[in-house]
Amino acid sequence: MFADFDLLSGFIKYRGRKGICIAMVREKDVCWEYADKLDGNKVRCKFCSRILNGGISRLKHHLSRIPSKGVNPCSKVRDDVTDKVRAIIASKDDGKENSIAKKQKPVEAKSPVNSSASKSLISMDTPSPIAKIFPPLTMVTSSPATNDQENADRSIALFFFENKLDISAARSLSYQLMIDAVGKCGIGFRGPSTETLKTIWLERIKSEVSLQTKDIEKEWATTGCTIIAETWTDNKSKALINFFVSSPSRTFFHKSVDVSSHHKNIKFYPDLFDSILQDFGPENVVQIIVDNNLNCIGLSNHLLQNYGTMFMSPCASHCVNAILEEFSKVDWVNRCIFQAQAISKFVYNNSGVLDLMKKFTGGQEIIKTGITKPVSNFLSLQSILKQRSRLKHMFNSPEFSSNPVYANKSQSINCIEILDDGEFWRAVEECVAFSEPFLKVLREVSGGKPAMGYIYELMTRAKESIRTYYIMDEIKCKTFLDIVDKNWHNHLHSPLHAAAAFLNPSIQYNPEIKFLRSIKEDFLRVLEKLLPTPELRRDITNQILLFTRATGMFGCNLAKEAIDTVSPGLWWEQYGDAAPMLQRVAIRILSQVCSTPTVEKQWNTFKQIHSEKRNKIDKETLNDLAYISYNLKLSRSTKSKSPESDPLQLDDIDMTSEWVEEAESSSPTQWLDRFGSALDGSDLNTRQFSAAIFGSADLFGL
């Protein structure tokens, strides 16, 4: 009898005369330390708690984050674990390829180049400058498969580092797809040249993205669309406006406009928005979303007077973020955040303590980086509260207290005092309690889905949660409600939000909702605006009664059951036929988003596009690059996110944030951007910019 160990599945296969006997060898598979064995052939991932069918093999694909049919990638696994599991899978695949290669006759690889270009192939043996500095590895003791894997990994790493590429790009789905495609080409494959990328492939992929946009435009006649204007400024007073168009299917980036020299030109902005509206057709546009920095009276008056059926709306995520920012400035809240940051700074600035913390928390971080600074503050407080007992255990453990390197430091003593302070933990619990409802609002409105029908109810419930939590503390209750009401009435509230709530069946038919009467006036005002002539409003009163009284199709069992399973816009499309004019209005209102998209901003590219040193050809190329890159990220931001992932949380911890960096920096940039600026002084990829032109508030999402 012979035995083979299957590295990927964790089984031993015994081959005998009567067949194959398979036995599991758990103790020999290193991946079992990342999972719990359940009944049957099920395992539970220790990082994200997802239950997987198929045993250790599917767990490995889950942890590797390599796209695989039927296996969702883990959103919380550590990078070092991912690298280890990928190496195991790769060694398994290499074993298969080697066994196949022994049976097949070697085939000479032919490069797809003509004779005139073949001369360049002769120089392939000549080492490049980077190869002279970092020659390929030659490990005599390693197996050929391991040696090839090591050299491939090293070459990829050198490509990233030499060209100052963001290493988080390795998480992109297209990264592994690219490597797989190259691997299938075999020996002799040569990548596309700079000129080929710049001409043929840039134009081809831009056309593919544009075709997707054209397909989406077909739905605008029914659903309408939202134009989103997002303002940016950098620390050199350059100002940009990025324009997006959003409808139920998805959001597209349209273009970026440099407005640095026009901020005092009153006529410029109305003309600019007129041209943008013509690009999409004014009849298709339901609303324009602008952030607070651009919401000037002159522009609003111009658009509302010239486009009678269109609305100007605030960015909901920008306004909710402003509420959270003001929450964090309340004295006792700010003190609580400062104390929590003292703990995180000590941990993340001492490698030994950081390793010990990872040991006690099972590899989990104690802080989180959010899409904005206020979000980071409250997410990190949540995380620290969750790790409360583990942190206390770590600081009181013999491993910590017996280590002279950090045990007796003043920072260490300060951290222990904070962790033993009951007042601190009560403050953390309060911060988590009053902030979570508003983080929930932010999650709902920032995901890129139509949330118009929910924003009014979500904000109402968030306010009620504060009243309930502080029912015995009138002073704190008033402090936080005043902050919410100020932002709600001055910036966030819109008649369109009220009308959407009135038309949302999950609100209209919910007996617990008490605010319907108070929003009816706003609803009727919106109807008058969208149906401006008596002919259009002829039967609208009867149609409103059919809906509010749940008569006919509105009250059938299918309609009632669908309220909680489909979006409000789709519900009206299916069950609103008895009220055709109200149905059209409802679909257009309920199909709209409330916020700007929350994808990574391409500031460095936009800076290059609008540089005065660029000629027209360069600008056209960079415009195309920005258009493609932004739209690919927008498309994949929803596809690549697992259901368990938090849209408010970034994948990596910002090592320059106030939760990590001990000394404040005048230019809070990521480490790779610092590396870039040190080389050529041109990178401006900062996470936050001063709003020198549009105002002093932080621009949301930077």
N, C-alpha and C positions, 0 to 999 in steps of 0.2 A: 504494500500500500504506500502511495505517495501523498505528500501534503503540500498545498500551496497556500500562502497567506495573501489574501486580497487586501491591499493597503487601503483602498477606498471604502470598502464596506465593513471592514473589521471582522471578517469571517475567515476561518480556515477551511479549505476544501480538501477532503480526503478522497483520493482517487483509488479505487480498487477494482477488482474484476467485476463486482456486481453493481457498480455505479459510483456515484459521488456522494459522500457524506459531508454535510456542512455544519460547522460548530462555531459559535461566536466566541471571540477572544477579547472580552472587554478590557481586561487589564493591560493588553498590549497596544490598544489604540489610544493615542494621546488625546484624541478629541472628546473622549468621554468625560474629561474634566470640565467641559463646557456645556454639558447636558445632564438632565435627569432622565433615567429610564422609567417609562410608564408601562402600563399593561399593554399586551400585544406587541406590535412592532412600532410603538410610538415613543418619541422622545420630546422633552421640553427644553428649549434653549434657555440657558441661564442668563443670557444678556437681555433678551426682549420678552421671555416667557411664552413665546409662540410654541404651540404643540404641532409637531410634524409627524406625518405618517411615512414609513419607509426606513426607519432606523438611522444608523449613524451616517450612511451614505448621503441621505438627503440633508442631514444636519451640516455636513461638510460643504455642500453647495450653498446652503443657507448662510453659513458663516463666511464663505469665500466672497460673497456678493457678486459672483460671476453670473450673468444672465443665464437662466436655465428654465426649461419648461416646467411649470407647476411648482416651482420653488421660489418663494418670495425672499429677497435678500434681507439680512438682519440689519436693522437701522441703528442698533446700539452696540454692536460688536467693536472691540478695540482693533486698531489698525495692525498691531503686532500679531494678534490672533488671526486676522484675515490673511496676512502675509504667510503665516505658518501653514494655514489650511490650504492656501493656494499652492504652496510648495509641495504639499502632500499630494494634491490632485495632479499637479504637473508631473511629479515623479511617476505617478500611476500611469498617466497618458504616455509618458516617454517610454515606459516599459512595454506598453502595447505597440507603440510605433517601432521600437527596436525589434520586437518579435516578428512584426510584419515585414520589416526591411530585410530580415535574414532570408525570408522566403521569396522576396521579389528581386529581380535583377535591377541593378542601379540604372537609372535613366538620366541621361545628360540633360541638364536644364538649359533651355534656350531663352535667351533674353529677347524681349520684344522690341528690339531696336534695329534700325537700318544700318547699312554698311558705313554710311557717313558718320554715324554716331558711335560706331563700334570702337573707334580709337580711344574714346574716353574710358572704355572698359579696361584697357591695358593698365591704366593708372590706378586701378582698384587695389593693387598690391602695394602701392606707395602709401605709406602711413600719412594720415592727415595730421595737422598741428596738434589737435586734441589727442590723437592716438599716440603721438610722441611723448606727450606729458603723462597720459594715463594709458599705458600699453595694456592690451587684453590679458586677462588672467590665464595662466597656464599651470594647472594643478595636475601634477603627475599622479598623485595618489588618488584623485577623484575619478569617478566613472565618467565616461564621455557625456552621458545625459546630464549629470550634475554640473559638469564643466560648461556645457552649452547653456544651461539654464542660468548659471552664475554670470557668464559673459553677456547674455541677453539682458538680464536685470541690470547689470552694470552699465551697459551701453544706453539703456533707456534712462537710467539715473543721470548719466553724463549729459544726455540730450536735454533733460529737464534743467539741470543746474547751469549748463553752459548758456542756455537761452533764457534764463531767469523765468521759467515757466512756473505757474502756481502748481505746487505739488498736489493740491486737492483735485486737480484735473484727472488724477488717476482714479478717482471715484466715478467719473463720468461713464455712462453706459457706452458711449462711442469709443472710449479708450480701449476697452477689451474687444469690442467689435473690430476696431482697427487692427489690433494685434492678431486676432483670429484670421482676418482677411489676408494680412501679410504672410502669416504662416502657411496658408493654403497655396500661395504663389510659389513656394519652394525656393531653392537656391537660384541666385541670379536675378531675383526681383530687384528693381531699382525704383525708388519712390519718385513721385512727380516732381519736376523741377520747380523752381521759384516762378518761372514764367508760366508754366502750365497751371500751377495753382492760381496765379494771379489773373489768368485770362480764361482758359477753358473751364476749369472747375469752379471758379468764383461765379462765372456767368451761369453755368449749368445749375448749381445749387441755389443761386438766387432765383432762377426761374422756377425751380421746384417749390421753394417757399412761397413765391408769388402766386403760383397756381393754387396752393392751399388757401391763400387769402381770398382768391376769386371764388372758390367753392363756398366759403363761409359767407360771402357777400349776398348769396342767394336767399339766406334766411332773414336778412335785414328788413325786407318788405313786410314780414310778419312780426318779427320780434323787436325790430328797431335795434339801435346800437348806442353805445356810450363812447364819447370821446374823452380821453383822460389826458390832462396836461400836467406834467410833473416838472417842477422847477428844481434846478441845481445851481449852486454857486461853489467856487473853489476859494482857496485862500489868497487868490490874486485878483479877485473881483471879476472873474469870468463867469458869466451867467448863461445857462442853457435852459431850454424848455424841450422836454421829450414828449412826443405825442404818441398815444396808443389808441386803438379802437377795440372795444370789447363787446361781445354778444354771447349768448348762452354756450355756444360751441367752444369758444376760446378767445383769448386776448392776443392781439397782434401789435408789435411795435411798428409805427409808421415812419417817423423820422425825428431827427434832432435839429433844433434851430438855435443858433448863437444869437442871444439878445443883449450881449454885453454893452454894446454901444447905443442901445435904443431904450434904456430904462427910463429916460426922461422924455421920450417921444410919445405923447399921448395918443397919437393917431396910429402908431406902429402896431400896437397889440390888436385893436379891432380889425385892422387889415389882415394881420397874420391869421387870426381865428376865422375870418371870412374865407380865406384861401383854404384852410384846413377843412372847413365845412363843405366847401365845393368838392374837395377830394372824395368825400364820402356820400354827398347828397344830403342837403339839409332836411329833406323829407324823411330820411332814415334815422336821424339823430334825435333821440329822446332827451338826453341830458349831456352836459359837459361837466366833468368832475375836475375841479381845480383845488390845489392845496391852499392853505391860508395865506401863503406868501404872494399868491397871484390873484387872490379874490378881491380885486379892486372894484370900486363902484362904477367907474367909467366903463370898464370892459363889460361888466354885468348888464348895465343899462343898455349898451349898444346891442348886445346879443339878444336880450329879452325883447327889445323894441323891434328888432329886424327879423327875428325868428319867433313868431308868436306862439308856436306849439312846443317850444324847447325850454328846458329847465337848466338852471345853473345850480350845481350841488357841491357841497363840501366833500372832501375826502374823509370818509368815516374813520379809517385806520389812523390818519393823521390826527384827527380830533381825539380819539380814544387814547392814542399815545400821549397827547398833551395832558389829558386827565391823569394818566399814570405818572407823568413827569411831575405834575403839581402834587400828587400824593406823596412822592418820594422827597419833596422839599419840606413837608411838615416836620417840625423840629424833632419829635421823638422817633418818627419814621426814618429820617435822615441819620439820626444817631444809631439806630438799630442797623441800618445798612453799613454804616462806617465800622461798627464793631464786627459785623459778619465779614467784612472785607479784610479786617485785621487778621482773622483766622485764615482766610483763603490766601492772602499774600504770604503769610509765614509758610504755609504748606507748599505753595507752588514755586517759592523761591529757594527751597532747600530740597535738593534731589533725594536725600535720604528720607526726609519726612514725606515727600511725595510718594516714594516707593512704599513706605509703610502705610500711608493712607490708602493706596490702591489695594494693598493686602487686606486691610480691615474692611474695605467697602466692596470687596470682590471685583475690583477693576473699574468701579464706577467713579465718575467725577463728582466733586462736591459743589461745583458751580456750573452754570450754563451760560452760553452766550446767545442772546436773543437778537432779533432783527433791529432793535433800537436799544439805547442805553437804559431807559426805564424798564423795558421788558426784561433785559438782562438782570436788572436789580431784583425784580420780583420772582423771576424764574430761579435765580440763584438762592434766594431766601427759601423758596419751596424745597430746593434740593438739599440745602443745609439742614432744614428741619427734618427732612426724610432721613438724613444720615446722622441725626443727633446722637443716638446711642452709640453708634460705631465710632464717631469722633471722640466722644467721651472715653470710650474704651481704649482707643488708640493712645490718647494723651496720658492715660493712667496706666498703660501697659509697661511691663518691665523693659520691653524692647525700646520704648521711647525714653523712659525715665533714667535708664542705665547708660544711655549714650551721651557722653560728655560734649559731643560736637554741637548738639542743639538743645539738650534737655534743660540747661541752666541759663539759656539766653533770656534777656528781658522780654523779647517777643513771645517766647514760649510760655513764660510765666503769665504774660498778659492774656494769651489765648486760653490758658487753663482757667484764669479768673472769669473770662467771658463765658466759657462753657459751663462753669459752675454757677453762673448768675441766673437765678430764676426770673428776674425782671427782663433780662435779655430774651429768654425763650418765650415769655408771654408776649413780648413785643413782636417777635418773629411770627408767632401764631396769629396775632392780630393782622399783621401785614399780609400774610398768606390769605387770611379769611376775607378781607375787604378787597384785595386785588384780584383774586381768582375770577369773580364774575366778570370783571372788565377784560381780563385776559381771554375769557371765553368769548366775549363780544369780538375781540380783536381776531381770534381764530376764525370765527364765522365770516367776518367781512374781509379777511385778508387772503382767503384761499383761492380767489379768482372765480368763484362760482356766483351766480345771481343771488344776492342776499338782500335785495331791496325790500322783500316782503317780511323780513325778520328783524331789521335793525331797530325799529321802534319798540317792538316787544322785548328784545334783548336788553336795550338800555333801560326800559321800565323795570324789568326783573332785576337788573344789576343795582338800580337805586333801591328797590325794595329789600334787597339782601343787606344793604348797609343799614336801613331802618331796623330790620330784624336783628342784626348782629349787635347794634349799639342801642337796643331798646332801653337799656338801663344807663346809658351814658349820652345825655342830650348834647353835651359840648362836642364830643368827637363826632357824633352823628351829624350835627350841623356843619362842622368843619369840612367833612368829606362831601356831603350833599351840596354845599355851596360851590365847591370846586366842580362837581358834575353839572349842576344847573347852569353855572356860568358858561361852561364850554358847550353845553347842549343848546342853550338859547342863543348864544352869540355866534356859534360856528356850525354845530352839527345838525340841529333840527331843520327839516325841510318839509314843505307840504307834500312833496313826492313820497317821502318816507311814510307820512301819515296815510296817504292814499293807498300805498302798497300794503300797509297793515290792514286797512279796511277791506281790501280785495283778497287778502290771503285767507283761504277757507279754514285753515287751521286756527286762525284767530277769530274770524267771523262766527264760527260755529262752536267756539269754546265758551261754555257758560261761566268759566272762572275769570275771563277777561272783563275788566271793568272800564277800560278806557275807550271803548268803541264810540260812545256818544260824544266824547270830547274831540275825537279826530274826524267826525263826520263832516264838519264845516270845511276842513282842509281838503277832504276827499271831493266835495262838491266844487270847490275852487279849482282843483286840478281838472275835473271833468269839463268845466266851462272853458278852460284853456285848451284842452285837447280836442274838444268838440265846439268850435267857435261859432257855428251857425245854428239857427233854430231847426233847420232841416236835419242836421246831424243829431240833434237832441230830441227829435220828435217823440220817440218812444222810450227815452232813456229812463224815465221815472218808473214805468212798468217793469223794465228790465232790472232795475235796482231792487224792486220788490221781489221779483222772482228769485234773485240771488240771496237777499237777506232773509227771506222766509223759507229758503231751501225747497222751492216748488219745482215740480217736474224733474228733469234730469239732475238738477242741483241736489235733490234730496234722495235720489235712488241709492240703493245699497252699494253699488259699485263706486259711486262718487264718494260716499262716506268712507268706504274702506281705503280709497286711494289718497285721501287727505294726508295721511302720515307716510305714504310710500313714494309719492312722486312730488316733483317740484310744483309750486303754485302755478307757474306759467304753463306747465304741461297739463296740470289739472284743468285749467280753464280751456285749454285747447281741446280736451277730450269731452268735457261735460258742460261747456258754456254755450252750446249752439242755440239754446232757446233765447239767449240775449246777445245777438250778434254784435251790436255796436259796443256794448259793455265788455263783451269778450275780447274784441280787438284792443280796446283801451287796456284791459287787465293784462293781456299777454305782453303788450309793449312795456308796461310799467314793471311787471314782476320779472321780466327777463333781464333786468339791468343789474350791474355790479354796484358796489358802494365805495370802492377804494382803488387806489393805484396798485399795480402788480408788485409782489414782493420777491422779485428775483434779483440776483446779483447784478449790480450796476456796472456798466462798461465805461466808467469815467475816463480811463486813460485813452481808450480808443476815441471817445468823443473829443477829448482835449486835442488829440492829434488831428482829427477831422477839421476842427475849427481854428487850427494854428495858421497864422498869417504867413508862415514860411512855406506852407504847402502850395504846390501848384494845383491846377484844376484836375489833372489826371489823378494825382495822389489822393485828392479829396474824394473823387468819385469812387476810387478803390476802397478807401477807408469807410465811406458811407455804406458801400455794399457789404463790407465785412461786419460793420455794426448791425446792419439790418439782418443779416443771416444769423450772426451770433446771438443777438437778443431774441429773435424769434425761435431759434432752436432751444434756447434755455427756457423760454416761456412754454414751449410745447412739451418739453421733457420734465419741467418742474412738477407737473401734475402726474405724469405717467410714472416717474421714478420714485415718487413718495409712497411709502408703504402706509397702510391705514393707521399704524401705530405711531407714525412720525408726527412731530409737533411742527406745524407751519411757522410757529413763532421762533423756533430754535434753530440755530446754525449748527452745521456738522462739527466744526472745530471750535475749541475755546480760543477766544481772542487774547493772546498772550500780552497784548499791550493795553488791555482794559484796566479799569480801576480795581477790578477784582483780582488782578495778578500783579501788575506793574507797581513797584513800590514807590517810585518817584514819578510825578506827573510829567508828561511829555508835551511840549508845545505843538508837536505834530504827531498825533496818534495814528501811526501807520502800522500796517502788518509788517512782520520781519522781512518778508521777501521784497516788499516795496522799498524798505530801507536799503536793502542790498542793491536794488536797482538804482535808486537815487544816488547812492554812493559812487556808482560807476559812471553814470552819465548825467545826473542832475535833472532828469526830465520826468520821472514818474511822479504822479500826484494821486495815487490810489489810496487816499485817506478814507477812513470809514465815516468821518463826519466833517462837514465844511461849515464855515461861518456864513450865515446868510447875509452877506454884505450888501446885496442889492435889494433882495425881496423882503428882508426882515431879519430879526435876530434869533427867531426860533429855530430849533434843529429841524432840518429837512427830513421828513420821515423816510426810512428805508436806506439811508446812506451809511 
